[in-house]
Amino acid sequence: MYFILGANGHVGSVLARLLLGQHQPVTVVLHQPGQAARWQQQGAQVAVVDVHDVPALHQVFRPGGRLFLLNPPAAPATDTATEERRTLAAILAAIQGAGLNRIVAESTYGAQPGERAGDLSVLYEMEQALAAQSVPVSI
């Protein structure tokens, strides 16, 4: 099973459609049910879950398989770095013991540590946290 976070985005949607076109089992993880029917019509399984709900997200990943991870961007009107760190922490907690055998994460070339680096520091932290996992990771 392939689990796709960010399936309605530019990269995640292409990846999900590509895998479905190859008749691979895909579960798209959505935070709103509005696009669920469209994905089901294309052959995907759909999990509508708040990524901050660690137990629910863990259950989605529990069958094991491969995860495409894109840390969702926070709403611009919020403290984006704080919100994105909170989201990342929830996702990282949910993958623990879920039986995943590979994680592919989308990051950015400029990911770096530092204060006031916005999502660049959050993505750097994501890369470091994923590198420490026992599951093989590609970034």
N, CA, C and O atoms as CSV, one atom per row, in Angstrom:
chain,resi,resn,atom,element,x,y,z
A,1,MET,N,N,0.842,-1.176,0.000
A,1,MET,CA,C,0.000,0.000,0.000
A,1,MET,C,C,0.887,1.239,0.000
A,1,MET,O,O,1.901,1.303,0.695
A,2,TYR,N,N,0.483,2.204,-0.786
A,2,TYR,CA,C,1.129,3.516,-0.799
A,2,TYR,C,C,0.185,4.505,-0.121
A,2,TYR,O,O,-0.989,4.600,-0.478
A,3,PHE,N,N,0.704,5.231,0.847
A,3,PHE,CA,C,-0.057,6.269,1.534
A,3,PHE,C,C,0.462,7.614,1.050
A,3,PHE,O,O,1.670,7.854,1.054
A,4,ILE,N,N,-0.438,8.488,0.635
A,4,ILE,CA,C,-0.049,9.784,0.086
A,4,ILE,C,C,-0.627,10.895,0.954
A,4,ILE,O,O,-1.843,11.076,1.022
A,5,LEU,N,N,0.264,11.641,1.620
A,5,LEU,CA,C,-0.131,12.872,2.302
A,5,LEU,C,C,0.056,14.005,1.302
A,5,LEU,O,O,1.086,14.070,0.632
A,6,GLY,N,N,-0.897,14.876,1.193
A,6,GLY,CA,C,-0.807,15.956,0.209
A,6,GLY,C,C,-1.310,15.529,-1.158
A,6,GLY,O,O,-0.846,16.036,-2.179
A,7,ALA,N,N,-2.255,14.602,-1.184
A,7,ALA,CA,C,-2.739,14.048,-2.451
A,7,ALA,C,C,-3.497,15.053,-3.308
A,7,ALA,O,O,-3.665,14.825,-4.505
A,8,ASN,N,N,-3.949,16.134,-2.744
A,8,ASN,CA,C,-4.637,17.146,-3.545
A,8,ASN,C,C,-3.695,18.240,-4.023
A,8,ASN,O,O,-4.125,19.174,-4.701
A,9,GLY,N,N,-2.427,18.137,-3.681
A,9,GLY,CA,C,-1.448,19.139,-4.094
A,9,GLY,C,C,-0.825,18.822,-5.441
A,9,GLY,O,O,-1.169,17.831,-6.086
A,10,HIS,N,N,0.095,19.680,-5.853
A,10,HIS,CA,C,0.731,19.535,-7.162
A,10,HIS,C,C,1.524,18.238,-7.282
A,10,HIS,O,O,1.395,17.534,-8.284
A,11,VAL,N,N,2.322,17.913,-6.304
A,11,VAL,CA,C,3.179,16.727,-6.369
A,11,VAL,C,C,2.416,15.476,-5.950
A,11,VAL,O,O,2.456,14.461,-6.645
A,12,GLY,N,N,1.726,15.544,-4.822
A,12,GLY,CA,C,1.016,14.379,-4.320
A,12,GLY,C,C,-0.044,13.861,-5.271
A,12,GLY,O,O,-0.228,12.650,-5.389
A,13,SER,N,N,-0.746,14.757,-5.952
A,13,SER,CA,C,-1.792,14.314,-6.883
A,13,SER,C,C,-1.194,13.594,-8.082
A,13,SER,O,O,-1.744,12.596,-8.548
A,14,VAL,N,N,-0.075,14.095,-8.582
A,14,VAL,CA,C,0.583,13.438,-9.721
A,14,VAL,C,C,1.083,12.061,-9.300
A,14,VAL,O,O,0.910,11.083,-10.026
A,15,LEU,N,N,1.696,11.991,-8.139
A,15,LEU,CA,C,2.199,10.710,-7.641
A,15,LEU,C,C,1.064,9.708,-7.463
A,15,LEU,O,O,1.179,8.559,-7.890
A,16,ALA,N,N,-0.019,10.128,-6.844
A,16,ALA,CA,C,-1.152,9.225,-6.628
A,16,ALA,C,C,-1.720,8.733,-7.956
A,16,ALA,O,O,-1.994,7.542,-8.108
A,17,ARG,N,N,-1.899,9.632,-8.911
A,17,ARG,CA,C,-2.429,9.218,-10.220
A,17,ARG,C,C,-1.465,8.277,-10.944
A,17,ARG,O,O,-1.898,7.320,-11.586
A,18,LEU,N,N,-0.179,8.541,-10.844
A,18,LEU,CA,C,0.820,7.674,-11.474
A,18,LEU,C,C,0.753,6.261,-10.886
A,18,LEU,O,O,0.738,5.277,-11.624
A,19,LEU,N,N,0.712,6.171,-9.573
A,19,LEU,CA,C,0.635,4.862,-8.930
A,19,LEU,C,C,-0.668,4.147,-9.265
A,19,LEU,O,O,-0.667,2.946,-9.537
A,20,LEU,N,N,-1.773,4.876,-9.247
A,20,LEU,CA,C,-3.056,4.272,-9.612
A,20,LEU,C,C,-3.041,3.795,-11.059
A,20,LEU,O,O,-3.611,2.752,-11.378
A,21,GLY,N,N,-2.389,4.556,-11.935
A,21,GLY,CA,C,-2.260,4.156,-13.335
A,21,GLY,C,C,-1.452,2.883,-13.512
A,21,GLY,O,O,-1.593,2.186,-14.516
A,22,GLN,N,N,-0.608,2.581,-12.541
A,22,GLN,CA,C,0.181,1.346,-12.551
A,22,GLN,C,C,-0.503,0.244,-11.740
A,22,GLN,O,O,0.098,-0.790,-11.450
A,23,HIS,N,N,-1.749,0.476,-11.382
A,23,HIS,CA,C,-2.572,-0.478,-10.629
A,23,HIS,C,C,-1.976,-0.820,-9.267
A,23,HIS,O,O,-2.090,-1.948,-8.789
A,24,GLN,N,N,-1.339,0.175,-8.651
A,24,GLN,CA,C,-0.796,0.011,-7.307
A,24,GLN,C,C,-1.869,0.403,-6.287
A,24,GLN,O,O,-2.678,1.291,-6.555
A,25,PRO,N,N,-1.881,-0.240,-5.138
A,25,PRO,CA,C,-2.849,0.150,-4.105
A,25,PRO,C,C,-2.429,1.468,-3.457
A,25,PRO,O,O,-1.302,1.610,-2.981
A,26,VAL,N,N,-3.341,2.417,-3.449
A,26,VAL,CA,C,-3.060,3.758,-2.946
A,26,VAL,C,C,-4.140,4.168,-1.953
A,26,VAL,O,O,-5.333,3.988,-2.196
A,27,THR,N,N,-3.695,4.722,-0.834
A,27,THR,CA,C,-4.600,5.387,0.102
A,27,THR,C,C,-4.213,6.851,0.142
A,27,THR,O,O,-3.089,7.189,0.513
A,28,VAL,N,N,-5.132,7.718,-0.235
A,28,VAL,CA,C,-4.886,9.154,-0.131
A,28,VAL,C,C,-5.407,9.604,1.228
A,28,VAL,O,O,-6.506,9.239,1.644
A,29,VAL,N,N,-4.598,10.401,1.904
A,29,VAL,CA,C,-4.957,10.904,3.230
A,29,VAL,C,C,-5.417,12.341,3.053
A,29,VAL,O,O,-4.630,13.218,2.697
A,30,LEU,N,N,-6.696,12.572,3.306
A,30,LEU,CA,C,-7.307,13.886,3.108
A,30,LEU,C,C,-7.757,14.454,4.444
A,30,LEU,O,O,-8.133,13.710,5.351
A,31,HIS,N,N,-7.716,15.770,4.560
A,31,HIS,CA,C,-8.219,16.387,5.791
A,31,HIS,C,C,-9.664,16.848,5.651
A,31,HIS,O,O,-10.317,17.147,6.651
A,32,GLN,N,N,-10.165,16.909,4.428
A,32,GLN,CA,C,-11.562,17.275,4.170
A,32,GLN,C,C,-12.161,16.223,3.239
A,32,GLN,O,O,-11.469,15.747,2.340
A,33,PRO,N,N,-13.414,15.851,3.426
A,33,PRO,CA,C,-14.012,14.809,2.599
A,33,PRO,C,C,-14.413,15.259,1.196
A,33,PRO,O,O,-14.829,14.429,0.388
A,34,GLY,N,N,-14.302,16.535,0.890
A,34,GLY,CA,C,-14.796,17.061,-0.380
A,34,GLY,C,C,-14.229,16.405,-1.627
A,34,GLY,O,O,-14.926,16.321,-2.639
A,35,GLN,N,N,-12.999,15.944,-1.588
A,35,GLN,CA,C,-12.382,15.322,-2.763
A,35,GLN,C,C,-12.404,13.792,-2.711
A,35,GLN,O,O,-11.882,13.134,-3.610
A,36,ALA,N,N,-12.997,13.232,-1.676
A,36,ALA,CA,C,-12.963,11.778,-1.483
A,36,ALA,C,C,-13.569,11.018,-2.657
A,36,ALA,O,O,-12.970,10.058,-3.143
A,37,ALA,N,N,-14.740,11.429,-3.118
A,37,ALA,CA,C,-15.415,10.704,-4.201
A,37,ALA,C,C,-14.569,10.698,-5.471
A,37,ALA,O,O,-14.502,9.686,-6.169
A,38,ARG,N,N,-13.932,11.812,-5.769
A,38,ARG,CA,C,-13.085,11.891,-6.969
A,38,ARG,C,C,-11.948,10.875,-6.893
A,38,ARG,O,O,-11.643,10.201,-7.877
A,39,TRP,N,N,-11.325,10.768,-5.721
A,39,TRP,CA,C,-10.226,9.812,-5.567
A,39,TRP,C,C,-10.736,8.373,-5.607
A,39,TRP,O,O,-10.084,7.500,-6.179
A,40,GLN,N,N,-11.886,8.127,-5.008
A,40,GLN,CA,C,-12.446,6.777,-5.032
A,40,GLN,C,C,-12.785,6.359,-6.456
A,40,GLN,O,O,-12.586,5.201,-6.824
A,41,GLN,N,N,-13.297,7.289,-7.261
A,41,GLN,CA,C,-13.606,6.982,-8.659
A,41,GLN,C,C,-12.354,6.618,-9.450
A,41,GLN,O,O,-12.426,5.886,-10.437
A,42,GLN,N,N,-11.211,7.132,-9.012
A,42,GLN,CA,C,-9.952,6.816,-9.691
A,42,GLN,C,C,-9.322,5.525,-9.166
A,42,GLN,O,O,-8.289,5.085,-9.671
A,43,GLY,N,N,-9.946,4.921,-8.151
A,43,GLY,CA,C,-9.466,3.650,-7.635
A,43,GLY,C,C,-8.698,3.720,-6.334
A,43,GLY,O,O,-8.192,2.702,-5.861
A,44,ALA,N,N,-8.600,4.891,-5.749
A,44,ALA,CA,C,-7.862,5.040,-4.491
A,44,ALA,C,C,-8.750,4.720,-3.301
A,44,ALA,O,O,-9.966,4.910,-3.343
A,45,GLN,N,N,-8.131,4.239,-2.254
A,45,GLN,CA,C,-8.791,4.202,-0.965
A,45,GLN,C,C,-8.608,5.588,-0.362
A,45,GLN,O,O,-7.619,6.266,-0.641
A,46,VAL,N,N,-9.543,6.001,0.450
A,46,VAL,CA,C,-9.498,7.344,1.018
A,46,VAL,C,C,-9.572,7.255,2.538
A,46,VAL,O,O,-10.404,6.541,3.098
A,47,ALA,N,N,-8.688,7.992,3.183
A,47,ALA,CA,C,-8.740,8.152,4.634
A,47,ALA,C,C,-8.891,9.640,4.912
A,47,ALA,O,O,-7.996,10.428,4.608
A,48,VAL,N,N,-10.017,10.021,5.488
A,48,VAL,CA,C,-10.234,11.414,5.871
A,48,VAL,C,C,-9.875,11.509,7.347
A,48,VAL,O,O,-10.571,10.970,8.208
A,49,VAL,N,N,-8.780,12.204,7.623
A,49,VAL,CA,C,-8.270,12.255,8.989
A,49,VAL,C,C,-7.524,13.565,9.214
A,49,VAL,O,O,-6.857,14.080,8.317
A,50,ASP,N,N,-7.648,14.082,10.402
A,50,ASP,CA,C,-6.880,15.252,10.809
A,50,ASP,C,C,-5.482,14.759,11.159
A,50,ASP,O,O,-5.343,13.901,12.030
A,51,VAL,N,N,-4.448,15.272,10.511
A,51,VAL,CA,C,-3.090,14.787,10.766
A,51,VAL,C,C,-2.638,15.052,12.198
A,51,VAL,O,O,-1.644,14.477,12.642
A,52,HIS,N,N,-3.342,15.906,12.924
A,52,HIS,CA,C,-3.007,16.142,14.326
A,52,HIS,C,C,-3.586,15.065,15.243
A,52,HIS,O,O,-3.234,14.994,16.420
A,53,ASP,N,N,-4.464,14.237,14.710
A,53,ASP,CA,C,-5.054,13.132,15.469
A,53,ASP,C,C,-4.125,11.927,15.328
A,53,ASP,O,O,-4.309,11.083,14.451
A,54,VAL,N,N,-3.134,11.866,16.200
A,54,VAL,CA,C,-2.080,10.852,16.085
A,54,VAL,C,C,-2.633,9.426,16.076
A,54,VAL,O,O,-2.246,8.649,15.204
A,55,PRO,N,N,-3.523,9.040,17.005
A,55,PRO,CA,C,-4.029,7.664,16.964
A,55,PRO,C,C,-4.756,7.331,15.655
A,55,PRO,O,O,-4.587,6.238,15.116
A,56,ALA,N,N,-5.554,8.255,15.150
A,56,ALA,CA,C,-6.287,8.000,13.901
A,56,ALA,C,C,-5.326,7.889,12.719
A,56,ALA,O,O,-5.482,7.004,11.878
A,57,LEU,N,N,-4.344,8.769,12.651
A,57,LEU,CA,C,-3.376,8.716,11.555
A,57,LEU,C,C,-2.532,7.448,11.649
A,57,LEU,O,O,-2.219,6.833,10.629
A,58,HIS,N,N,-2.167,7.061,12.850
A,58,HIS,CA,C,-1.412,5.816,13.052
A,58,HIS,C,C,-2.210,4.625,12.521
A,58,HIS,O,O,-1.647,3.738,11.879
A,59,GLN,N,N,-3.511,4.602,12.785
A,59,GLN,CA,C,-4.359,3.510,12.292
A,59,GLN,C,C,-4.398,3.471,10.771
A,59,GLN,O,O,-4.441,2.393,10.177
A,60,VAL,N,N,-4.385,4.625,10.146
A,60,VAL,CA,C,-4.359,4.666,8.676
A,60,VAL,C,C,-3.093,3.985,8.168
A,60,VAL,O,O,-3.147,3.194,7.227
A,61,PHE,N,N,-1.954,4.290,8.790
A,61,PHE,CA,C,-0.667,3.743,8.353
A,61,PHE,C,C,-0.444,2.305,8.803
A,61,PHE,O,O,0.459,1.637,8.298
A,62,ARG,N,N,-1.238,1.824,9.731
A,62,ARG,CA,C,-1.012,0.541,10.392
A,62,ARG,C,C,-0.881,-0.648,9.450
A,62,ARG,O,O,-0.115,-1.556,9.770
A,63,PRO,N,N,-1.554,-0.711,8.339
A,63,PRO,CA,C,-1.338,-1.880,7.483
A,63,PRO,C,C,0.090,-1.972,6.934
A,63,PRO,O,O,0.488,-3.002,6.390
A,64,GLY,N,N,0.844,-0.899,7.081
A,64,GLY,CA,C,2.210,-0.887,6.564
A,64,GLY,C,C,2.245,-0.562,5.086
A,64,GLY,O,O,1.208,-0.509,4.424
A,65,GLY,N,N,3.417,-0.350,4.584
A,65,GLY,CA,C,3.594,0.002,3.186
A,65,GLY,C,C,4.534,1.174,3.068
A,65,GLY,O,O,5.467,1.323,3.858
A,66,ARG,N,N,4.286,1.998,2.086
A,66,ARG,CA,C,5.158,3.131,1.796
A,66,ARG,C,C,4.388,4.435,1.948
A,66,ARG,O,O,3.212,4.534,1.596
A,67,LEU,N,N,5.085,5.426,2.481
A,67,LEU,CA,C,4.460,6.721,2.746
A,67,LEU,C,C,5.153,7.810,1.950
A,67,LEU,O,O,6.378,7.929,1.978
A,68,PHE,N,N,4.360,8.608,1.238
A,68,PHE,CA,C,4.856,9.859,0.666
A,68,PHE,C,C,4.432,10.945,1.632
A,68,PHE,O,O,3.244,11.134,1.896
A,69,LEU,N,N,5.415,11.655,2.154
A,69,LEU,CA,C,5.174,12.660,3.185
A,69,LEU,C,C,5.487,14.050,2.671
A,69,LEU,O,O,6.597,14.343,2.226
A,70,LEU,N,N,4.492,14.880,2.746
A,70,LEU,CA,C,4.662,16.297,2.491
A,70,LEU,C,C,4.060,16.981,3.706
A,70,LEU,O,O,2.859,16.870,3.956
A,71,ASN,N,N,4.893,17.691,4.463
A,71,ASN,CA,C,4.371,18.364,5.650
A,71,ASN,C,C,3.445,19.488,5.191
A,71,ASN,O,O,3.901,20.419,4.528
A,72,PRO,N,N,2.162,19.422,5.525
A,72,PRO,CA,C,1.220,20.431,5.035
A,72,PRO,C,C,1.601,21.840,5.489
A,72,PRO,O,O,2.014,22.030,6.633
A,73,PRO,N,N,1.466,22.815,4.614
A,73,PRO,CA,C,1.768,24.192,5.009
A,73,PRO,C,C,0.700,24.710,5.972
A,73,PRO,O,O,-0.475,24.353,5.883
A,74,ALA,N,N,1.138,25.547,6.876
A,74,ALA,CA,C,0.208,26.170,7.824
A,74,ALA,C,C,-0.479,27.357,7.159
A,74,ALA,O,O,0.018,27.911,6.179
A,75,ALA,N,N,-1.612,27.731,7.700
A,75,ALA,CA,C,-2.318,28.915,7.201
A,75,ALA,C,C,-1.425,30.140,7.391
A,75,ALA,O,O,-0.852,30.318,8.465
A,76,PRO,N,N,-1.297,30.985,6.368
A,76,PRO,CA,C,-0.406,32.149,6.448
A,76,PRO,C,C,-0.723,33.110,7.587
A,76,PRO,O,O,0.166,33.833,8.038
A,77,ALA,N,N,-1.956,33.139,8.060
A,77,ALA,CA,C,-2.337,34.068,9.129
A,77,ALA,C,C,-1.877,33.594,10.509
A,77,ALA,O,O,-2.062,34.301,11.500
A,78,THR,N,N,-1.276,32.396,10.578
A,78,THR,CA,C,-0.831,31.854,11.861
A,78,THR,C,C,0.682,32.016,12.000
A,78,THR,O,O,1.351,32.519,11.097
A,79,ASP,N,N,1.199,31.589,13.122
A,79,ASP,CA,C,2.649,31.465,13.298
A,79,ASP,C,C,3.020,30.188,12.552
A,79,ASP,O,O,2.988,29.098,13.122
A,80,THR,N,N,3.369,30.326,11.286
A,80,THR,CA,C,3.509,29.165,10.409
A,80,THR,C,C,4.555,28.173,10.893
A,80,THR,O,O,4.323,26.965,10.844
A,81,ALA,N,N,5.689,28.650,11.355
A,81,ALA,CA,C,6.734,27.726,11.807
A,81,ALA,C,C,6.246,26.894,12.993
A,81,ALA,O,O,6.485,25.687,13.044
A,82,THR,N,N,5.570,27.528,13.935
A,82,THR,CA,C,5.054,26.805,15.098
A,82,THR,C,C,4.010,25.784,14.677
A,82,THR,O,O,4.042,24.638,15.127
A,83,GLU,N,N,3.088,26.191,13.817
A,83,GLU,CA,C,2.030,25.276,13.371
A,83,GLU,C,C,2.601,24.121,12.555
A,83,GLU,O,O,2.171,22.980,12.720
A,84,GLU,N,N,3.556,24.398,11.684
A,84,GLU,CA,C,4.144,23.327,10.875
A,84,GLU,C,C,4.954,22.364,11.735
A,84,GLU,O,O,4.994,21.168,11.445
A,85,ARG,N,N,5.595,22.859,12.779
A,85,ARG,CA,C,6.299,21.970,13.717
A,85,ARG,C,C,5.299,21.079,14.460
A,85,ARG,O,O,5.560,19.898,14.694
A,86,ARG,N,N,4.179,21.647,14.819
A,86,ARG,CA,C,3.147,20.868,15.515
A,86,ARG,C,C,2.617,19.758,14.608
A,86,ARG,O,O,2.427,18.623,15.048
A,87,THR,N,N,2.384,20.092,13.354
A,87,THR,CA,C,1.914,19.097,12.393
A,87,THR,C,C,2.963,18.016,12.183
A,87,THR,O,O,2.648,16.826,12.193
A,88,LEU,N,N,4.200,18.428,11.995
A,88,LEU,CA,C,5.286,17.472,11.788
A,88,LEU,C,C,5.416,16.528,12.980
A,88,LEU,O,O,5.587,15.322,12.798
A,89,ALA,N,N,5.338,17.060,14.184
A,89,ALA,CA,C,5.443,16.219,15.382
A,89,ALA,C,C,4.342,15.167,15.410
A,89,ALA,O,O,4.588,14.020,15.783
A,90,ALA,N,N,3.137,15.546,15.021
A,90,ALA,CA,C,2.021,14.597,15.000
A,90,ALA,C,C,2.254,13.509,13.959
A,90,ALA,O,O,2.023,12.332,14.233
A,91,ILE,N,N,2.703,13.885,12.779
A,91,ILE,CA,C,2.957,12.897,11.727
A,91,ILE,C,C,4.064,11.944,12.158
A,91,ILE,O,O,3.940,10.731,11.989
A,92,LEU,N,N,5.145,12.486,12.714
A,92,LEU,CA,C,6.249,11.641,13.169
A,92,LEU,C,C,5.794,10.678,14.260
A,92,LEU,O,O,6.224,9.525,14.284
A,93,ALA,N,N,4.933,11.136,15.157
A,93,ALA,CA,C,4.411,10.250,16.202
A,93,ALA,C,C,3.539,9.155,15.597
A,93,ALA,O,O,3.573,8.012,16.053
A,94,ALA,N,N,2.768,9.493,14.581
A,94,ALA,CA,C,1.857,8.523,13.961
A,94,ALA,C,C,2.595,7.425,13.206
A,94,ALA,O,O,2.086,6.309,13.103
A,95,ILE,N,N,3.766,7.711,12.682
A,95,ILE,CA,C,4.483,6.682,11.913
A,95,ILE,C,C,5.196,5.679,12.815
A,95,ILE,O,O,5.572,4.597,12.364
A,96,GLN,N,N,5.382,6.032,14.082
A,96,GLN,CA,C,6.071,5.128,15.006
A,96,GLN,C,C,5.304,3.815,15.149
A,96,GLN,O,O,4.136,3.810,15.537
A,97,GLY,N,N,5.959,2.718,14.839
A,97,GLY,CA,C,5.359,1.403,15.006
A,97,GLY,C,C,4.229,1.084,14.053
A,97,GLY,O,O,3.489,0.127,14.277
A,98,ALA,N,N,4.076,1.863,12.995
A,98,ALA,CA,C,2.968,1.639,12.060
A,98,ALA,C,C,3.269,0.539,11.045
A,98,ALA,O,O,2.374,0.115,10.313
A,99,GLY,N,N,4.500,0.081,10.992
A,99,GLY,CA,C,4.839,-0.985,10.056
A,99,GLY,C,C,5.200,-0.504,8.666
A,99,GLY,O,O,5.230,-1.294,7.723
A,100,LEU,N,N,5.474,0.779,8.529
A,100,LEU,CA,C,5.881,1.295,7.219
A,100,LEU,C,C,7.236,0.704,6.848
A,100,LEU,O,O,8.085,0.487,7.713
A,101,ASN,N,N,7.434,0.443,5.550
A,101,ASN,CA,C,8.727,-0.094,5.128
A,101,ASN,C,C,9.546,0.898,4.308
A,101,ASN,O,O,10.682,0.598,3.940
A,102,ARG,N,N,8.997,2.065,4.016
A,102,ARG,CA,C,9.754,3.117,3.336
A,102,ARG,C,C,8.980,4.423,3.455
A,102,ARG,O,O,7.750,4.445,3.426
A,103,ILE,N,N,9.740,5.516,3.589
A,103,ILE,CA,C,9.150,6.851,3.612
A,103,ILE,C,C,9.873,7.695,2.582
A,103,ILE,O,O,11.103,7.746,2.560
A,104,VAL,N,N,9.113,8.349,1.737
A,104,VAL,CA,C,9.652,9.320,0.787
A,104,VAL,C,C,9.063,10.662,1.187
A,104,VAL,O,O,7.845,10.821,1.270
A,105,ALA,N,N,9.942,11.624,1.434
A,105,ALA,CA,C,9.484,12.933,1.894
A,105,ALA,C,C,9.892,14.010,0.908
A,105,ALA,O,O,11.001,13.992,0.374
A,106,GLU,N,N,8.994,14.939,0.674
A,106,GLU,CA,C,9.316,16.103,-0.145
A,106,GLU,C,C,9.807,17.204,0.779
A,106,GLU,O,O,9.158,17.545,1.768
A,107,SER,N,N,10.958,17.747,0.440
A,107,SER,CA,C,11.531,18.838,1.209
A,107,SER,C,C,11.874,19.954,0.230
A,107,SER,O,O,11.160,20.165,-0.750
A,108,THR,N,N,12.957,20.661,0.492
A,108,THR,CA,C,13.400,21.719,-0.403
A,108,THR,C,C,14.911,21.799,-0.367
A,108,THR,O,O,15.539,21.424,0.622
A,109,TYR,N,N,15.484,22.284,-1.436
A,109,TYR,CA,C,16.938,22.393,-1.539
A,109,TYR,C,C,17.517,23.275,-0.447
A,109,TYR,O,O,18.625,23.016,0.022
A,110,GLY,N,N,16.815,24.290,-0.040
A,110,GLY,CA,C,17.345,25.260,0.914
A,110,GLY,C,C,17.051,24.964,2.367
A,110,GLY,O,O,17.226,25.841,3.213
A,111,ALA,N,N,16.604,23.747,2.691
A,111,ALA,CA,C,16.295,23.430,4.086
A,111,ALA,C,C,17.531,23.646,4.949
A,111,ALA,O,O,18.618,23.166,4.627
A,112,GLN,N,N,17.355,24.372,6.045
A,112,GLN,CA,C,18.495,24.712,6.897
A,112,GLN,C,C,18.018,25.048,8.296
A,112,GLN,O,O,16.884,25.488,8.486
A,113,PRO,N,N,18.893,24.837,9.279
A,113,PRO,CA,C,18.516,25.199,10.642
A,113,PRO,C,C,18.624,26.703,10.828
A,113,PRO,O,O,19.300,27.392,10.063
A,114,GLY,N,N,17.955,27.196,11.847
A,114,GLY,CA,C,18.110,28.610,12.170
A,114,GLY,C,C,16.817,29.268,12.575
A,114,GLY,O,O,15.724,28.832,12.215
A,115,GLU,N,N,16.974,30.321,13.327
A,115,GLU,CA,C,15.832,31.135,13.726
A,115,GLU,C,C,15.402,31.991,12.540
A,115,GLU,O,O,16.225,32.410,11.727
A,116,ARG,N,N,14.140,32.234,12.461
A,116,ARG,CA,C,13.558,33.117,11.448
A,116,ARG,C,C,13.819,32.645,10.021
A,116,ARG,O,O,13.898,33.446,9.090
A,117,ALA,N,N,13.951,31.331,9.869
A,117,ALA,CA,C,14.133,30.762,8.535
A,117,ALA,C,C,12.820,30.202,8.002
A,117,ALA,O,O,12.790,29.596,6.930
A,118,GLY,N,N,11.740,30.403,8.745
A,118,GLY,CA,C,10.425,29.956,8.300
A,118,GLY,C,C,10.373,28.458,8.099
A,118,GLY,O,O,10.912,27.687,8.892
A,119,ASP,N,N,9.709,28.058,7.016
A,119,ASP,CA,C,9.561,26.622,6.798
A,119,ASP,C,C,10.870,25.950,6.400
A,119,ASP,O,O,10.949,24.722,6.409
A,120,LEU,N,N,11.894,26.716,6.052
A,120,LEU,CA,C,13.189,26.107,5.745
A,120,LEU,C,C,13.741,25.379,6.964
A,120,LEU,O,O,14.316,24.299,6.834
A,121,SER,N,N,13.570,25.961,8.141
A,121,SER,CA,C,14.052,25.287,9.350
A,121,SER,C,C,13.140,24.123,9.728
A,121,SER,O,O,13.614,23.113,10.249
A,122,VAL,N,N,11.852,24.249,9.476
A,122,VAL,CA,C,10.931,23.149,9.763
A,122,VAL,C,C,11.259,21.962,8.863
A,122,VAL,O,O,11.281,20.820,9.322
A,123,LEU,N,N,11.513,22.226,7.592
A,123,LEU,CA,C,11.859,21.138,6.676
A,123,LEU,C,C,13.200,20.509,7.040
A,123,LEU,O,O,13.374,19.298,6.910
A,124,TYR,N,N,14.140,21.322,7.491
A,124,TYR,CA,C,15.413,20.787,7.963
A,124,TYR,C,C,15.170,19.842,9.144
A,124,TYR,O,O,15.726,18.745,9.197
A,125,GLU,N,N,14.343,20.275,10.077
A,125,GLU,CA,C,14.021,19.441,11.236
A,125,GLU,C,C,13.323,18.155,10.805
A,125,GLU,O,O,13.561,17.096,11.386
A,126,MET,N,N,12.464,18.241,9.791
A,126,MET,CA,C,11.806,17.049,9.269
A,126,MET,C,C,12.845,16.087,8.711
A,126,MET,O,O,12.809,14.892,9.003
A,127,GLU,N,N,13.772,16.606,7.907
A,127,GLU,CA,C,14.814,15.759,7.326
A,127,GLU,C,C,15.618,15.054,8.416
A,127,GLU,O,O,15.888,13.857,8.320
A,128,GLN,N,N,15.998,15.800,9.447
A,128,GLN,CA,C,16.798,15.223,10.531
A,128,GLN,C,C,16.002,14.161,11.294
A,128,GLN,O,O,16.537,13.102,11.621
A,129,ALA,N,N,14.745,14.438,11.573
A,129,ALA,CA,C,13.911,13.483,12.308
A,129,ALA,C,C,13.682,12.217,11.492
A,129,ALA,O,O,13.694,11.115,12.039
A,130,LEU,N,N,13.474,12.367,10.191
A,130,LEU,CA,C,13.265,11.193,9.351
A,130,LEU,C,C,14.541,10.373,9.222
A,130,LEU,O,O,14.486,9.143,9.196
A,131,ALA,N,N,15.683,11.036,9.142
A,131,ALA,CA,C,16.958,10.323,9.035
A,131,ALA,C,C,17.212,9.456,10.266
A,131,ALA,O,O,17.944,8.469,10.188
A,132,ALA,N,N,16.619,9.816,11.391
A,132,ALA,CA,C,16.804,9.058,12.630
A,132,ALA,C,C,15.841,7.873,12.748
A,132,ALA,O,O,15.936,7.098,13.699
A,133,GLN,N,N,14.923,7.723,11.800
A,133,GLN,CA,C,13.952,6.632,11.848
A,133,GLN,C,C,14.620,5.305,11.493
A,133,GLN,O,O,15.648,5.278,10.816
A,134,SER,N,N,14.032,4.221,11.951
A,134,SER,CA,C,14.534,2.896,11.593
A,134,SER,C,C,14.035,2.454,10.218
A,134,SER,O,O,14.515,1.461,9.672
A,135,VAL,N,N,13.087,3.178,9.668
A,135,VAL,CA,C,12.523,2.893,8.347
A,135,VAL,C,C,13.396,3.573,7.288
A,135,VAL,O,O,13.813,4.713,7.493
A,136,PRO,N,N,13.686,2.909,6.164
A,136,PRO,CA,C,14.433,3.591,5.101
A,136,PRO,C,C,13.684,4.834,4.624
A,136,PRO,O,O,12.465,4.820,4.451
A,137,VAL,N,N,14.443,5.906,4.417
A,137,VAL,CA,C,13.865,7.199,4.048
A,137,VAL,C,C,14.585,7.754,2.832
A,137,VAL,O,O,15.808,7.656,2.729
A,138,SER,N,N,13.827,8.336,1.914
A,138,SER,CA,C,14.377,9.102,0.791
A,138,SER,C,C,13.789,10.494,0.868
A,138,SER,O,O,12.582,10.667,1.032
A,139,ILE,N,N,14.665,11.491,0.747
A,139,ILE,CA,C,14.207,12.879,0.822
A,139,ILE,C,C,14.570,13.572,-0.473
A,139,ILE,O,O,14.282,14.757,-0.641
